[in-house]
Amino acid sequence: MFESRTAPLIPRHAFLRRMVTFFGLAIVVAAMALAIGVLGYHFIAGFGWIDSLLNASMILGGMGPVGELNSDAAKLFASFYALFSGLVFISVMGIVLAPAAHRALHLFHLDEQDINKS
């Protein structure tokens, strides 16, 4: 997907297109994780749709739950979803930062004449 270290640096417009593509992928991953949380809070915890969205958004954003969890199944779901959300956060940040990190590392492998061309 990325160019090799011996390949020239891609032009700025291609890099920006790559950043937008990876940001879109990160949005899709976050939306899927949010959907899992909303469905879980709705069907397992018995919350309404808006309360499910609120709780899933708060957990996914790292803020913590809002509603009272009354059943053991709901508490188990909330704890697993919180752990899952932490991994999703790390993954989304990795997806968003991957093109920029690759470009920065690629610059270390270029000769000075290659840098002046791009």
TIMI-2910 file (N, C-alpha, C, CB; in pm, 1 decimal, decimal comma, always signed):
<rs>
+----------+----------+----------+----------+----------+----------+----------+----------+----------+----------+----------+----------+------+
!      n_x !      n_y !      n_z !     ca_x !     ca_y !     ca_z !      c_x !      c_y !      c_z !     cb_x !     cb_y !     cb_z ! resn !
+----------+----------+----------+----------+----------+----------+----------+----------+----------+----------+----------+----------+------+
!    +82,0 !   -118,5 !     +0,0 !     +0,0 !     +0,0 !     +0,0 !    +86,6 !   +125,2 !     +0,0 !    -93,4 !     -0,4 !   +119,6 !  Met !
!   +191,4 !   +127,9 !    +81,5 !   +283,3 !   +241,4 !    +81,9 !   +400,4 !   +211,3 !    -10,9 !   +333,6 !   +272,2 !   +225,7 !  Phe !
!   +465,6 !   +316,3 !    -55,7 !   +581,7 !   +296,8 !   -141,9 !   +699,4 !   +244,4 !    -59,0 !   +619,8 !   +429,4 !   -213,6 !  Glu !
!   +790,0 !   +176,2 !   -127,4 !   +905,6 !   +120,2 !    -57,4 !  +1004,5 !   +230,9 !    -24,1 !   +973,8 !    +10,7 !   -142,4 !  Ser !
!  +1103,0 !   +198,3 !    +55,7 !  +1197,4 !   +301,5 !    +98,9 !  +1287,5 !   +349,0 !    -14,5 !  +1282,4 !   +249,3 !   +212,8 !  Arg !
!  +1299,8 !   +270,2 !   -120,2 !  +1382,7 !   +311,7 !   -233,8 !  +1303,4 !   +391,0 !   -336,9 !  +1445,0 !   +190,0 !   -300,1 !  Thr !
!  +1172,3 !   +391,9 !   -324,7 !  +1087,5 !   +467,2 !   -418,6 !  +1092,4 !   +615,3 !   -383,2 !   +940,0 !   +415,1 !   -415,7 !  Ala !
!  +1067,9 !   +701,2 !   -481,4 !  +1065,8 !   +845,1 !   -451,0 !   +945,3 !   +880,8 !   -364,3 !  +1063,4 !   +927,8 !   -581,2 !  Pro !
!   +954,9 !   +994,1 !   -298,3 !   +846,6 !  +1044,9 !   -214,9 !   +727,9 !  +1079,9 !   -303,8 !   +892,5 !  +1168,6 !   -132,5 !  Leu !
!   +607,9 !  +1040,8 !   -263,7 !   +490,8 !  +1070,5 !   -346,6 !   +460,6 !  +1220,1 !   -339,8 !   +367,2 !   +987,2 !   -300,3 !  Ile !
!   +397,1 !  +1274,4 !   -442,9 !   +363,7 !  +1417,6 !   -442,9 !   +266,2 !  +1452,0 !   -329,2 !   +302,4 !  +1458,2 !   -579,0 !  Pro !
!   +263,7 !  +1577,8 !   -296,5 !   +181,2 !  +1624,6 !   -184,8 !    +32,7 !  +1594,5 !   -205,6 !   +200,8 !  +1774,0 !   -164,9 !  Arg !
!    -18,7 !  +1611,7 !   -326,6 !   -161,7 !  +1586,2 !   -351,4 !   -194,8 !  +1437,8 !   -332,7 !   -200,7 !  +1631,6 !   -494,2 !  His !
!   -102,6 !  +1348,7 !   -370,3 !   -125,5 !  +1205,1 !   -348,5 !   -120,0 !  +1171,9 !   -199,9 !    -21,3 !  +1121,0 !   -425,6 !  Ala !
!    -30,1 !  +1239,1 !   -129,0 !    -22,2 !  +1218,3 !    +16,4 !   -149,8 !  +1265,7 !    +85,2 !    +99,7 !  +1292,2 !    +75,0 !  Phe !
!   -200,4 !  +1381,1 !    +44,4 !   -325,3 !  +1431,0 !   +104,1 !   -442,3 !  +1338,9 !    +72,3 !   -355,7 !  +1573,0 !    +54,3 !  Leu !
!   -446,4 !  +1285,5 !    -49,0 !   -551,2 !  +1188,6 !    -84,7 !   -538,8 !  +1064,1 !     +2,7 !   -542,2 !  +1150,1 !   -235,4 !  Arg !
!   -416,3 !  +1018,8 !    +27,8 !   -394,1 !   +903,8 !   +115,0 !   -440,2 !   +934,0 !   +257,8 !   -245,5 !   +864,0 !   +114,3 !  Arg !
!   -411,7 !  +1054,2 !   +306,7 !   -455,8 !  +1092,4 !   +441,3 !   -608,5 !  +1091,7 !   +450,8 !   -400,9 !  +1232,0 !   +478,4 !  Met !
!   -674,9 !  +1144,3 !   +349,4 !   -822,5 !  +1146,9 !   +348,3 !   -877,3 !  +1004,4 !   +344,7 !   -875,8 !  +1228,3 !   +226,3 !  Val !
!   -814,9 !   +917,2 !   +265,3 !   -858,7 !   +777,8 !   +257,1 !   -844,8 !   +708,2 !   +392,1 !   -778,1 !   +702,5 !   +150,5 !  Thr !
!   -732,3 !   +727,0 !   +456,1 !   -711,2 !   +662,5 !   +585,4 !   -801,3 !   +722,5 !   +692,4 !   -565,2 !   +674,5 !   +627,5 !  Phe !
!   -828,5 !   +853,3 !   +684,9 !   -921,5 !   +914,4 !   +779,0 !  -1062,0 !   +857,6 !   +758,8 !   -922,4 !  +1068,0 !   +762,6 !  Phe !
!  -1100,8 !   +835,9 !   +633,9 !  -1230,2 !   +773,6 !   +605,7 !  -1238,2 !   +632,9 !   +661,1 !  -1256,1 !   +771,2 !   +456,7 !  Gly !
!  -1129,8 !   +556,9 !   +646,5 !  -1124,8 !   +422,2 !   +703,6 !  -1138,7 !   +427,3 !   +856,1 !   -993,1 !   +352,0 !   +664,4 !  Leu !
!  -1073,5 !   +523,7 !   +918,7 !  -1083,4 !   +539,2 !  +1063,6 !  -1226,2 !   +572,6 !  +1106,0 !   -987,5 !   +648,1 !  +1112,1 !  Ala !
!  -1293,9 !   +655,0 !  +1028,1 !  -1434,3 !   +689,2 !  +1057,0 !  -1521,7 !   +564,4 !  +1047,9 !  -1486,0 !   +798,3 !   +958,8 !  Ile !
!  -1497,5 !   +480,4 !   +948,0 !  -1575,5 !   +356,8 !   +932,4 !  -1553,0 !   +264,1 !  +1052,0 !  -1537,5 !   +284,3 !   +800,5 !  Val !
!  -1428,4 !   +249,1 !  +1094,8 !  -1398,2 !   +163,5 !  +1211,3 !  -1467,1 !   +217,7 !  +1336,3 !  -1244,7 !   +154,4 !  +1234,6 !  Val !
!  -1459,1 !   +348,8 !  +1357,3 !  -1523,4 !   +409,6 !  +1474,2 !  -1675,6 !   +396,0 !  +1467,6 !  -1484,5 !   +557,7 !  +1485,2 !  Ala !
!  -1733,2 !   +412,4 !  +1349,3 !  -1878,2 !   +398,6 !  +1334,5 !  -1924,3 !   +255,7 !  +1361,8 !  -1921,1 !   +441,0 !  +1194,1 !  Ala !
!  -1845,9 !   +157,6 !  +1317,2 !  -1880,8 !    +17,9 !  +1345,4 !  -1871,8 !    -10,1 !  +1495,3 !  -1787,9 !    -78,3 !  +1267,3 !  Met !
!  -1770,1 !    +41,7 !  +1561,1 !  -1757,5 !    +23,0 !  +1705,2 !  -1872,4 !    +91,1 !  +1779,1 !  -1622,9 !    +77,4 !  +1754,6 !  Ala !
!  -1912,6 !   +208,7 !  +1733,4 !  -2025,6 !   +278,1 !  +1794,1 !  -2154,4 !   +199,1 !  +1774,0 !  -2039,9 !   +419,2 !  +1735,4 !  Leu !
!  -2172,1 !   +141,6 !  +1655,6 !  -2291,9 !    +61,2 !  +1627,9 !  -2298,0 !    -61,2 !  +1719,4 !  -2294,1 !    +16,9 !  +1480,0 !  Ala !
!  -2184,1 !   -125,6 !  +1742,2 !  -2180,1 !   -240,0 !  +1834,3 !  -2224,6 !   -196,4 !  +1973,2 !  -2037,6 !   -301,5 !  +1840,2 !  Ile !
!  -2174,0 !    -81,6 !  +2018,0 !  -2211,9 !    -31,3 !  +2150,1 !  -2358,6 !     +5,0 !  +2160,4 !  -2129,2 !    +88,1 !  +2184,5 !  Gly !
!  -2410,2 !    +72,3 !  +2059,7 !  -2551,7 !   +111,7 !  +2060,8 !  -2641,0 !    -11,6 !  +2064,5 !  -2585,6 !   +198,4 !  +1937,2 !  Val !
!  -2610,6 !   -109,6 !  +1980,1 !  -2692,2 !   -232,1 !  +1978,4 !  -2681,5 !   -307,8 !  +2110,0 !  -2649,6 !   -323,3 !  +1862,6 !  Leu !
!  -2563,1 !   -314,2 !  +2165,5 !  -2545,3 !   -383,4 !  +2293,3 !  -2620,0 !   -316,5 !  +2406,6 !  -2399,3 !   -391,5 !  +2327,8 !  Gly !
!  -2607,6 !   -185,3 !  +2415,4 !  -2678,6 !   -114,2 !  +2522,2 !  -2829,6 !   -122,0 !  +2502,8 !  -2634,1 !    +32,4 !  +2527,7 !  Tyr !
!  -2872,9 !   -124,1 !  +2378,5 !  -3017,6 !   -130,0 !  +2355,0 !  -3074,1 !   -268,9 !  +2387,4 !  -3049,2 !    -93,2 !  +2209,1 !  His !
!  -3010,8 !   -372,0 !  +2333,8 !  -3067,4 !   -506,1 !  +2348,4 !  -3023,6 !   -578,0 !  +2476,1 !  -3029,6 !   -589,3 !  +2229,6 !  Phe !
!  -2907,3 !   -548,8 !  +2528,6 !  -2860,3 !   -618,1 !  +2649,3 !  -2896,6 !   -538,5 !  +2774,7 !  -2707,4 !   -640,7 !  +2642,9 !  Ile !
!  -2870,8 !   -407,0 !  +2772,1 !  -2899,5 !   -325,9 !  +2890,8 !  -3043,1 !   -274,9 !  +2893,9 !  -2804,4 !   -208,6 !  +2897,1 !  Ala !
!  -3112,1 !   -282,5 !  +2780,6 !  -3252,1 !   -240,1 !  +2777,3 !  -3271,6 !    -89,7 !  +2770,5 !  -3322,1 !   -292,0 !  +2897,0 !  Gly !
!  -3170,2 !    -13,6 !  +2728,7 !  -3183,6 !   +130,6 !  +2715,3 !  -3258,3 !   +164,1 !  +2587,3 !  -3045,9 !   +198,5 !  +2716,8 !  Phe !
!  -3314,9 !   +283,9 !  +2584,7 !  -3373,3 !   +335,0 !  +2460,7 !  -3261,6 !   +367,0 !  +2361,6 !  -3460,5 !   +461,2 !  +2488,1 !  Gly !
!  -3300,3 !   +396,5 !  +2238,6 !  -3199,5 !   +419,5 !  +2135,1 !  -3110,8 !   +540,0 !  +2165,3 !  -3266,9 !   +438,5 !  +2001,1 !  Trp !
!  -3170,0 !   +647,8 !  +2211,6 !  -3091,6 !   +769,2 !  +2240,0 !  -2998,9 !   +745,6 !  +2359,0 !  -3185,3 !   +889,9 !  +2268,3 !  Ile !
!  -3049,7 !   +681,4 !  +2464,7 !  -2964,8 !   +650,9 !  +2580,0 !  -2854,2 !   +551,4 !  +2542,4 !  -3049,9 !   +594,5 !  +2695,3 !  Asp !
!  -2884,7 !   +458,4 !  +2452,5 !  -2783,0 !   +364,0 !  +2404,9 !  -2673,8 !   +437,7 !  +2328,7 !  -2846,7 !   +255,6 !  +2315,3 !  Ser !
!  -2714,1 !   +530,4 !  +2243,1 !  -2616,4 !   +610,0 !  +2168,5 !  -2530,9 !   +693,7 !  +2263,6 !  -2687,7 !   +701,2 !  +2066,7 !  Leu !
!  -2594,3 !   +753,8 !  +2363,0 !  -2520,7 !   +835,0 !  +2459,2 !  -2417,9 !   +751,2 !  +2535,4 !  -2617,6 !   +901,4 !  +2557,2 !  Leu !
!  -2459,6 !   +637,7 !  +2587,7 !  -2367,1 !   +553,6 !  +2663,8 !  -2254,8 !   +499,6 !  +2576,4 !  -2442,2 !   +438,0 !  +2728,5 !  Asn !
!  -2287,4 !   +452,7 !  +2457,7 !  -2184,0 !   +399,7 !  +2368,2 !  -2086,5 !   +509,7 !  +2328,0 !  -2247,8 !   +336,7 !  +2242,8 !  Ala !
!  -2136,7 !   +628,9 !  +2299,9 !  -2050,1 !   +740,9 !  +2262,7 !  -1958,8 !   +781,3 !  +2377,2 !  -2133,7 !   +860,2 !  +2219,0 !  Ser !
!  -2013,4 !   +784,5 !  +2497,2 !  -1932,9 !   +823,9 !  +2612,7 !  -1823,9 !   +721,5 !  +2641,8 !  -2021,8 !   +841,8 !  +2735,7 !  Met !
!  -1856,8 !   +594,1 !  +2632,8 !  -1755,8 !   +490,2 !  +2656,3 !  -1651,4 !   +493,8 !  +2545,1 !  -1821,8 !   +349,4 !  +2664,6 !  Ile !
!  -1695,2 !   +503,0 !  +2420,4 !  -1603,1 !   +503,5 !  +2307,6 !  -1512,2 !   +626,3 !  +2311,9 !  -1680,7 !   +499,5 !  +2175,6 !  Leu !
!  -1563,3 !   +736,5 !  +2361,0 !  -1483,3 !   +858,3 !  +2374,4 !  -1396,5 !   +861,9 !  +2498,3 !  -1572,3 !   +976,5 !  +2374,8 !  Gly !
!  -1407,9 !   +761,8 !  +2583,8 !  -1324,8 !   +754,8 !  +2702,5 !  -1379,2 !   +827,7 !  +2824,4 !  -1192,8 !   +808,1 !  +2671,0 !  Gly !
!  -1504,5 !   +869,4 !  +2820,4 !  -1561,5 !   +946,3 !  +2930,7 !  -1624,5 !   +859,8 !  +3038,8 !  -1664,0 !  +1041,3 !  +2877,8 !  Met !
!  -1673,3 !   +743,1 !  +3003,0 !  -1737,5 !   +655,6 !  +3100,5 !  -1887,4 !   +647,3 !  +3079,3 !  -1708,4 !   +703,5 !  +3240,8 !  Gly !
!  -1950,5 !   +549,6 !  +3143,9 !  -2094,4 !   +529,5 !  +3123,3 !  -2177,6 !   +639,0 !  +3189,9 !  -2136,4 !   +393,0 !  +3177,2 !  Pro !
!  -2300,0 !   +654,2 !  +3139,6 !  -2391,4 !   +756,1 !  +3191,3 !  -2507,0 !   +691,7 !  +3265,8 !  -2444,4 !   +844,1 !  +3077,3 !  Val !
!  -2567,0 !   +586,4 !  +3206,5 !  -2686,5 !   +525,5 !  +3263,1 !  -2655,5 !   +420,2 !  +3368,8 !  -2768,2 !   +464,0 !  +3153,9 !  Gly !
!  -2756,6 !   +392,2 !  +3448,0 !  -2748,9 !   +289,2 !  +3552,2 !  -2767,1 !   +151,3 !  +3489,1 !  -2856,4 !   +313,4 !  +3662,7 !  Glu !
!  -2675,2 !    +61,2 !  +3516,0 !  -2682,8 !    -75,2 !  +3464,3 !  -2740,2 !   -164,4 !  +3573,7 !  -2542,3 !   -126,7 !  +3417,4 !  Leu !
!  -2854,7 !   -227,8 !  +3544,4 !  -2925,7 !   -303,1 !  +3647,3 !  -2899,7 !   -452,9 !  +3643,8 !  -3071,4 !   -278,9 !  +3634,1 !  Asn !
!  -2864,7 !   -508,5 !  +3530,4 !  -2846,3 !   -654,1 !  +3522,9 !  -2697,9 !   -688,9 !  +3512,6 !  -2923,4 !   -712,6 !  +3402,1 !  Ser !
!  -2667,1 !   -812,4 !  +3548,5 !  -2528,9 !   -858,6 !  +3537,6 !  -2485,0 !   -866,0 !  +3392,3 !  -2512,7 !   -995,1 !  +3604,1 !  Asp !
!  -2575,4 !   -905,1 !  +3303,4 !  -2542,0 !   -911,6 !  +3161,3 !  -2505,0 !   -773,1 !  +3108,2 !  -2659,7 !   -969,8 !  +3080,9 !  Ala !
!  -2578,2 !   -671,3 !  +3150,7 !  -2549,0 !   -534,5 !  +3106,9 !  -2414,0 !   -488,0 !  +3159,7 !  -2659,5 !   -438,6 !  +3153,2 !  Ala !
!  -2384,2 !   -524,0 !  +3283,4 !  -2254,5 !   -485,8 !  +3341,1 !  -2139,2 !   -556,9 !  +3272,4 !  -2251,7 !   -516,5 !  +3490,4 !  Lys !
!  -2159,0 !   -682,4 !  +3238,2 !  -2055,3 !   -755,7 !  +3164,6 !  -2035,0 !   -695,6 !  +3026,2 !  -2092,3 !   -904,7 !  +3152,6 !  Leu !
!  -2145,8 !   -666,1 !  +2957,6 !  -2132,9 !   -602,8 !  +2826,1 !  -2058,9 !   -470,6 !  +2837,9 !  -2271,3 !   -580,8 !  +2762,2 !  Phe !
!  -2094,3 !   -388,2 !  +2935,2 !  -2031,7 !   -256,8 !  +2949,9 !  -1881,9 !   -269,5 !  +2976,7 !  -2098,7 !   -178,3 !  +3063,1 !  Ala !
!  -1842,7 !   -367,8 !  +3055,9 !  -1699,7 !   -382,4 !  +3084,3 !  -1624,0 !   -431,7 !  +2961,3 !  -1678,1 !   -479,0 !  +3201,6 !  Ser !
!  -1680,0 !   -527,6 !  +2887,9 !  -1614,0 !   -573,5 !  +2765,7 !  -1612,7 !   -464,6 !  +2658,0 !  -1683,6 !   -699,0 !  +2712,3 !  Phe !
!  -1720,4 !   -388,3 !  +2650,6 !  -1725,5 !   -279,9 !  +2552,4 !  -1624,0 !   -170,9 !  +2586,4 !  -1867,2 !   -220,3 !  +2545,5 !  Tyr !
!  -1603,6 !   -144,5 !  +2714,7 !  -1503,3 !    -45,3 !  +2754,3 !  -1363,3 !    -90,3 !  +2713,6 !  -1509,0 !    -20,7 !  +2906,2 !  Ala !
!  -1331,7 !   -217,5 !  +2734,6 !  -1201,0 !   -269,6 !  +2692,2 !  -1187,8 !   -264,7 !  +2539,6 !  -1181,5 !   -414,8 !  +2742,8 !  Leu !
!  -1292,9 !   -305,3 !  +2471,6 !  -1295,6 !   -301,5 !  +2325,6 !  -1277,2 !   -157,7 !  +2275,6 !  -1428,3 !   -360,5 !  +2272,4 !  Phe !
!  -1340,3 !    -62,2 !  +2341,9 !  -1331,8 !    +77,2 !  +2300,2 !  -1189,7 !   +131,0 !  +2313,5 !  -1427,7 !   +162,4 !  +2382,2 !  Ser !
!  -1118,3 !    +88,1 !  +2415,3 !   -978,8 !   +129,2 !  +2429,4 !   -894,3 !    +81,0 !  +2313,0 !   -921,2 !    +77,0 !  +2559,8 !  Gly !
!   -917,8 !    -42,8 !  +2271,1 !   -844,9 !    -96,2 !  +2156,3 !   -884,7 !    -26,2 !  +2027,2 !   -869,0 !   -246,0 !  +2143,6 !  Leu !
!  -1011,9 !     +7,7 !  +2014,6 !  -1058,4 !    +79,8 !  +1895,9 !   -992,6 !   +217,1 !  +1890,5 !  -1213,2 !    +93,5 !  +1896,3 !  Val !
!   -982,5 !   +283,5 !  +2003,9 !   -919,1 !   +415,8 !  +2007,0 !   -774,3 !   +407,5 !  +1959,1 !   -924,6 !   +475,1 !  +2149,3 !  Phe !
!   -700,7 !   +310,2 !  +2009,8 !   -561,2 !   +292,5 !  +1968,0 !   -554,1 !   +259,9 !  +1818,7 !   -493,3 !   +180,5 !  +2050,6 !  Ile !
!   -643,4 !   +174,6 !  +1771,8 !   -644,6 !   +136,7 !  +1629,8 !   -677,0 !   +255,3 !  +1539,9 !   -745,7 !    +24,9 !  +1605,8 !  Ser !
!   -775,2 !   +333,0 !  +1578,0 !   -814,4 !   +448,7 !  +1497,3 !   -700,2 !   +549,7 !  +1491,0 !   -941,6 !   +514,9 !  +1554,9 !  Val !
!   -633,0 !   +572,5 !  +1601,7 !   -519,4 !   +664,8 !  +1601,0 !   -407,2 !   +611,1 !  +1512,1 !   -467,5 !   +688,0 !  +1744,5 !  Met !
!   -384,9 !   +480,8 !  +1515,9 !   -284,0 !   +420,8 !  +1429,0 !   -319,1 !   +436,0 !  +1282,2 !   -266,8 !   +274,4 !  +1462,3 !  Gly !
!   -446,7 !   +416,7 !  +1249,4 !   -491,1 !   +430,1 !  +1110,5 !   -474,1 !   +575,0 !  +1063,1 !   -639,1 !   +385,4 !  +1095,9 !  Ile !
!   -511,8 !   +670,1 !  +1146,1 !   -503,9 !   +810,8 !  +1107,6 !   -358,3 !   +856,9 !  +1093,8 !   -577,2 !   +897,9 !  +1210,4 !  Val !
!   -272,7 !   +811,8 !  +1183,8 !   -134,1 !   +860,0 !  +1183,8 !    -40,2 !   +780,2 !  +1093,7 !    -80,9 !   +857,7 !  +1323,4 !  Leu !
!    -82,2 !   +665,7 !  +1043,6 !     +6,5 !   +580,6 !   +963,1 !    +63,8 !   +651,2 !   +840,1 !    -68,2 !   +457,5 !   +919,1 !  Ala !
!    -17,6 !   +720,2 !   +758,5 !    +42,3 !   +785,5 !   +641,1 !   +144,8 !   +893,3 !   +678,9 !    -67,2 !   +847,6 !   +555,4 !  Pro !
!   +116,5 !   +972,7 !   +780,8 !   +210,1 !  +1078,1 !   +821,6 !   +338,3 !  +1017,8 !   +879,1 !   +144,3 !  +1171,4 !   +925,4 !  Ala !
!   +325,2 !   +912,3 !   +958,2 !   +443,7 !   +847,0 !  +1013,9 !   +527,3 !   +784,1 !   +902,8 !   +403,0 !   +740,1 !  +1117,2 !  Ala !
!   +461,0 !   +722,3 !   +805,0 !   +534,2 !   +662,3 !   +693,3 !   +607,9 !   +769,0 !   +613,8 !   +438,7 !   +584,5 !   +601,6 !  His !
!   +541,3 !   +881,1 !   +588,8 !   +606,1 !   +988,2 !   +512,2 !   +725,9 !  +1043,4 !   +588,3 !   +506,1 !  +1101,4 !   +481,5 !  Arg !
!   +712,4 !  +1061,2 !   +719,2 !   +824,5 !  +1112,1 !   +799,2 !   +942,1 !  +1013,8 !   +796,6 !   +779,5 !  +1137,5 !   +945,2 !  Ala !
!   +914,0 !   +886,0 !   +811,0 !  +1021,0 !   +786,9 !   +806,3 !  +1080,6 !   +774,9 !   +666,0 !   +969,0 !   +651,4 !   +852,6 !  Leu !
!   +997,2 !   +792,3 !   +565,2 !  +1045,2 !   +785,3 !   +427,4 !  +1144,8 !   +898,8 !   +400,1 !   +926,4 !   +792,3 !   +328,0 !  His !
!  +1122,1 !  +1014,0 !   +459,6 !  +1213,3 !  +1127,5 !   +440,0 !  +1354,0 !  +1094,8 !   +487,7 !  +1161,3 !  +1251,1 !   +513,4 !  Leu !
!  +1368,9 !  +1011,3 !   +589,4 !  +1501,3 !   +974,9 !   +639,4 !  +1580,9 !   +893,7 !   +537,2 !  +1488,3 !   +896,1 !   +768,8 !  Phe !
!  +1513,3 !   +826,8 !   +445,9 !  +1580,3 !   +740,9 !   +349,6 !  +1608,1 !   +809,7 !   +215,2 !  +1497,5 !   +617,9 !   +326,7 !  His !
!  +1571,3 !   +933,9 !   +202,7 !  +1591,3 !  +1004,4 !    +76,7 !  +1724,0 !  +1078,3 !    +75,6 !  +1477,0 !  +1101,8 !    +51,8 !  Leu !
!  +1782,2 !  +1088,6 !    -42,0 !  +1900,6 !  +1171,4 !    -57,2 !  +1857,0 !  +1317,7 !    -62,8 !  +1981,2 !  +1131,7 !   -184,9 !  Asp !
!  +1951,9 !  +1406,8 !    -45,8 !  +1917,4 !  +1547,6 !    -45,3 !  +1858,5 !  +1593,0 !   -179,8 !  +2040,1 !  +1630,2 !    -11,4 !  Glu !
!  +1907,6 !  +1538,4 !   -290,4 !  +1852,8 !  +1576,1 !   -420,5 !  +1709,0 !  +1527,0 !   -437,7 !  +1940,5 !  +1520,5 !   -532,3 !  Gln !
!  +1674,3 !  +1412,9 !   -375,5 !  +1536,4 !  +1363,3 !   -382,5 !  +1441,5 !  +1454,2 !   -305,7 !  +1527,9 !  +1220,3 !   -327,6 !  Asp !
!  +1486,8 !  +1509,0 !   -194,9 !  +1401,5 !  +1597,1 !   -113,6 !  +1373,5 !  +1726,2 !   -188,4 !  +1467,7 !  +1627,7 !    +22,8 !  Ile !
!  +1473,1 !  +1778,3 !   -260,1 !  +1453,1 !  +1903,8 !   -333,2 !  +1359,1 !  +1887,4 !   -451,3 !  +1586,0 !  +1957,6 !   -381,5 !  Asn !
!  +1343,9 !  +1765,8 !   -503,9 !  +1252,3 !  +1740,7 !   -615,6 !  +1107,2 !  +1744,0 !   -572,6 !  +1282,7 !  +1607,2 !   -679,2 !  Lys !
!  +1078,3 !  +1706,6 !   -446,0 !   +937,6 !  +1694,7 !   -404,6 !   +886,4 !  +1812,8 !   -330,9 !   +919,1 !  +1576,0 !   -320,4 !  Ser !
+----------+----------+----------+----------+----------+----------+----------+----------+----------+----------+----------+----------+------+
</rs>
